[in-house]
């Protein structure tokens, strides 16, 4: 920053880290129009970044973490036509975005551990990837059903149930789905999944005993399934023939049920080309000559 308090006009990358007394990045003025990347980490007293995004057409990535007193996000989010990524986490005082919408720019959004945040900007249906982690008060509405979404990670039961009610299977572009978190219940699994899925991860459910997804074996494109930290899980659903890799970690009862030729679930996994349990191949094409 210059002696006049302004950032260099040709600046492309700005990283602010561990500035314990910083309360405002640019109290008055604008971010440089050339700025492409904005990272702010560990500024506990930061309350504002800049009043508004103006002609920041080059801004590609915004990352803000561990700024507990951040109260506002700049106006003009919808004007960031090059924006591809917003990552925000551990900003306990952040309660809402300003009025406006996400830009239609194939945007990836990650929000984590916002207890007060109750809504995302409109335009969520244009996002390409969305992760909501430990944000118990965020509401998902029908207007916000992200039909174009390719990737979704969700850990809170409230948002998950909202997607269930709106029809998770209606996310017809979804290829990556990650469901995790202790708040979800076994009955939450009784849903129909999008047929477009190619990769799915299920984990961190301490009481889950069964996976009861509807028509799971009829998912035509699912290639990778990962199941982790489900200590009470005892069985698998019928698996689709498209599955190429099954990775199980931290599921001791399921591990026992998947013993080669002996476990009650072995028949469900015997034809999968790659099966890994707790980091060890239990079935792989290279092993066929030994059987």
LINJOWO-V762051 format. One record per residue. N is the residue number from 1. OMEGA is omega in degrees with one decimal (* if undefined). D_CENTER is the distance of its C-alpha to the mean C-alpha in Angstrom with 1 decimal. Layout:
N OMEGA D_CENTER
N OMEGA D_CENTER
//
This chain:
1 -177.1 34.2
2 179.4 37.9
3 178.8 40.7
4 179.1 40.4
5 -179.1 36.9
6 176.1 35.3
7 177.5 32.7
8 -173.0 34.1
9 -178.6 34.1
10 -175.7 32.9
11 178.7 30.0
12 -178.9 26.9
13 177.6 24.9
14 176.3 24.8
15 176.6 23.5
16 -173.9 24.5
17 172.3 24.1
18 174.6 25.7
19 -167.6 28.0
20 -177.5 29.0
21 -177.7 31.3
22 179.7 29.5
23 179.0 29.2
24 -179.3 28.8
25 176.9 27.9
26 -177.6 30.1
27 177.7 31.9
28 -179.5 33.7
29 -172.9 33.3
30 169.3 30.5
31 177.8 28.2
32 -179.0 29.8
33 -179.2 29.3
34 -173.2 28.7
35 -179.7 25.7
36 -174.5 22.8
37 178.2 20.6
38 178.5 20.3
39 176.3 19.1
40 -176.2 20.2
41 167.7 19.8
42 176.6 21.9
43 -167.9 24.0
44 -178.8 24.6
45 -178.7 27.1
46 -179.7 25.5
47 -179.8 25.7
48 179.9 25.3
49 177.1 24.5
50 -175.9 26.6
51 -174.5 27.9
52 166.3 26.7
53 -178.9 25.3
54 -178.3 28.4
55 -177.9 28.9
56 -176.6 25.8
57 -178.9 25.4
58 -174.1 24.5
59 -171.4 21.6
60 -172.1 18.7
61 175.1 16.3
62 178.7 15.9
63 -178.4 14.7
64 -177.3 15.9
65 173.3 15.8
66 175.2 18.3
67 -168.5 20.3
68 -176.8 21.3
69 177.6 23.8
70 -174.7 22.0
71 -173.1 23.1
72 173.4 22.4
73 -177.0 20.5
74 171.1 22.9
75 173.5 24.2
76 179.6 24.0
77 -176.6 20.3
78 -178.2 21.2
79 -175.3 23.7
80 -170.5 21.4
81 178.8 21.9
82 -173.9 20.7
83 179.8 17.4
84 -174.4 14.6
85 168.4 12.0
86 175.2 11.6
87 179.1 10.2
88 -179.9 11.7
89 174.1 12.0
90 174.4 15.1
91 -167.8 17.2
92 -178.3 18.9
93 -176.2 21.3
94 -173.6 19.0
95 -176.8 19.5
96 169.7 19.0
97 175.4 18.6
98 176.3 22.0
99 -176.7 23.2
100 -175.4 22.1
101 172.3 19.3
102 173.8 16.6
103 177.2 18.5
104 -169.9 18.6
105 -178.6 17.6
106 -168.4 14.8
107 171.2 12.4
108 -178.4 8.9
109 176.9 7.7
110 175.2 5.9
111 -173.7 8.0
112 173.1 9.0
113 172.6 12.3
114 -176.9 14.1
115 -174.6 16.7
116 -175.5 18.6
117 -175.5 16.2
118 -178.6 17.1
119 171.7 16.0
120 175.7 14.2
121 174.1 16.6
122 -176.2 17.9
123 -179.9 17.0
124 -178.6 13.5
125 177.7 14.9
126 -177.9 15.3
127 175.2 11.7
128 179.0 10.8
129 -178.9 7.0
130 172.7 5.0
131 175.1 2.3
132 -176.4 5.6
133 176.3 7.2
134 175.0 11.0
135 -166.7 11.8
136 -173.9 14.5
137 177.8 16.3
138 178.4 14.0
139 173.4 15.7
140 -177.6 14.6
141 179.9 17.9
142 177.2 19.3
143 -176.4 19.6
144 -179.8 15.9
145 -171.3 15.2
146 -174.3 13.2
147 -175.9 15.6
148 -173.1 14.8
149 176.6 11.1
150 -175.7 10.8
151 -178.5 7.2
152 172.1 5.2
153 -176.0 3.3
154 -175.5 5.9
155 -176.7 8.6
156 -174.7 11.3
157 -177.9 14.1
158 179.1 15.1
159 -180.0 12.2
160 179.7 12.2
161 176.0 16.0
162 177.2 15.9
163 176.0 14.1
164 -177.9 16.7
165 179.0 19.5
166 178.5 18.6
167 179.3 18.3
168 -179.2 15.1
169 178.7 17.5
170 176.6 18.1
171 -166.9 14.9
172 175.7 17.3
173 -173.4 15.4
174 177.8 12.4
175 -176.8 12.7
176 179.1 9.5
177 177.4 8.4
178 179.7 7.2
179 -177.6 9.0
180 176.1 10.2
181 -172.9 12.2
182 -174.7 15.9
183 -178.5 16.3
184 -176.1 15.8
185 -178.1 19.2
186 -179.1 20.9
187 178.8 21.9
188 -178.4 18.3
189 -175.0 18.3
190 -178.4 21.2
191 173.6 19.5
192 -177.6 19.8
193 176.7 16.9
194 -178.9 16.7
195 -179.3 19.3
196 -174.9 17.4
197 171.8 15.0
198 -175.6 15.8
199 -179.2 13.2
200 178.3 12.1
201 -179.7 11.3
202 -177.1 12.7
203 174.9 13.4
204 176.0 14.8
205 -173.2 17.0
206 -175.1 20.4
207 -176.4 22.5
208 -179.3 21.2
209 -177.8 24.2
210 170.8 23.6
211 -171.7 21.0
212 176.1 22.4
213 179.2 20.4
214 174.4 22.8
215 -177.4 24.1
216 -177.5 21.7
217 -178.9 24.5
218 174.7 24.7
219 -168.7 21.4
220 -171.6 23.1
221 -175.9 20.6
222 -177.4 18.6
223 -176.1 19.3
224 177.5 17.1
225 178.7 16.4
226 -179.8 15.4
227 -172.3 16.4
228 175.4 16.4
229 173.5 18.0
230 -169.9 19.6
231 -179.1 23.1
232 -177.7 24.7
233 -175.2 23.5
234 -174.6 26.7
235 176.6 26.2
236 169.5 24.2
237 170.8 24.3
238 -171.2 26.3
239 -179.3 24.2
240 -178.6 24.3
241 -179.4 26.7
242 -172.0 24.2
243 -179.9 22.5
244 -176.5 23.1
245 174.1 21.3
246 -178.2 20.7
247 -178.3 19.5
248 -178.6 20.3
249 176.5 20.1
250 179.4 21.3
251 -170.2 22.7
252 -179.4 26.5
253 177.4 27.8
254 176.7 26.0
255 178.9 27.1
256 -178.5 30.6
257 -178.0 30.4
258 177.4 29.4
259 -178.2 32.4
260 175.5 34.0
261 -174.8 36.7
262 -175.9 36.9
263 -177.2 33.8
264 179.2 33.5
265 -176.1 30.1
266 -177.6 31.5
267 -179.2 32.6
268 -173.7 29.0
269 -172.1 27.8
270 -177.5 31.1
271 178.6 30.5
272 -175.1 27.0
273 -176.7 27.7
274 177.0 25.5
275 -179.2 24.9
276 177.7 23.8
277 -178.0 24.2
278 174.6 23.7
279 -176.9 23.8
280 174.7 27.0
281 171.1 27.8
282 174.1 29.6
283 -177.9 30.1
284 -178.4 30.1
285 -178.2 32.4
286 -177.6 34.3
287 -173.3 35.4
288 -178.6 37.1
289 -178.9 40.4
290 -175.5 40.6
291 * 40.3
//
